[in-house]
Amino acid sequence: MRSWLAATAASVLLLSPLAASAQESADALNAQQRHGRQLLAQSCGVCHLPTELGAKTYGPPLTKAAGNGDDAIMREYITNGTPRMPAFRYYLADEDISAIIAYVRTVPVAAASAR
């Protein structure tokens, strides 16, 4: 009986409009972009992602406009750092940096400021 109830509850949740919307947005990302989203959350999130409790972040929100929309600038910042940001050249492989850039280029400017 419990398994039937759990299966029914899961199917209701999966069929809800919110779940469908969330799955559509997740499906819009390719494998490289999904990997970049995960790396951004793990490696960059402490400074660049908004916090839940309203605390300020150290770095600017990362959107498709980051680095003036120039992938070479983003790569330079991530690889070699800036005066306020550490370099990740010894921590992230080139393909990981490319994945982060690919994901950041999917993040709309307005969405980052609304978070």
N, C-alpha and C positions, 0 to 999 in steps of 0.2 A: 504494500500500500504506500509506504514512504517513497519508494522509487517511482511509482506512478505519479504521486503528488509532486515530487521534485521535477520529473520530466514535464509535467503540465505547467508548472511554474516557469521552468526554463523556456518552454515554447512560447508562453505568453510574453515573457520579457524579450525574446528574440523577435517577436512579431510586432512589438510596440514601435511607434514612429521614432522615438528617441534612439532606440537600439539600431534601427535601420539607418538613421542618419549618421550615427557614429560609425557604423560599419562601412557606409559609403565613403566617408571621408578617409577612413583607414585604407580602404581599397584603392583610393586615388593615388596613393604613394606606391612607387615601385620598391623593390627589395633594397636597393641602395639608399633610397630616401628613408625607409623605415629603419635601416641600420644607423643612418645619420641621426635620426630622431632619438634613438636609444643612446648613442654616444653623446649627443648634446645634453641629454638629461643627466647622464653619468658624469661627464667631464666638464661641462660648461654651465650646467644648471644652477650650481650654487651661486654664481655671479650674474647669470644672464636671464634666468627664468624668474618670473614674479613669485613671491612667497605667498603662502596662504594666510598668514597672520598680519599682512600689511607692512612687513618690514621692507626697508629699501634694499634694492639690489645694488651690487657694486658696478656692474657693467650695463651697457645699454641693451634694450631688448633686441634679439636677433631676428631680423625679418629679411625679406628679399631685397630690401634697400641697404642692408648692412654692407659696409665697404664700398659704398656708392654703387652697389650692384655689380661690382667688379670681382670676379672669382679670384683673380691673381692677388688682389689686395687682401681678400679674406684668407687666402692660403698663407700669405706673408704674415698676417697677424697671428694666425693659429700656430704656424710653424715656429716663428721667431719671437713671438710675444710683442708686447709694447711696454712702455714704462710702467703701466698699471696692470698688465696682464702677463702671466707666466708663459713661457714658450712650451709648446707641446711636442716639439720635434723628437724628443727621446721617449715620449709616451704613446704617441699616435703614429701609426703607419700612414704612408701617403694615401692609400686607398680609404683609410678611416677619415682623414681630413677631407678627401673628396666627397665622402658620404655625408659628412656634416654640412659641407657647402651645398650639396645637392638638396638636402632637407631644408636648410635655411632659405634657399631660393623658392621654396613652396609656401613659406609663411607670409601671409598678407600683412602689410604694414598696419592697417587698422586693427587687426586681430591681436597683435602683440600689445598695443597700447590699451586695448579694452580689457585685458586680463588682469 
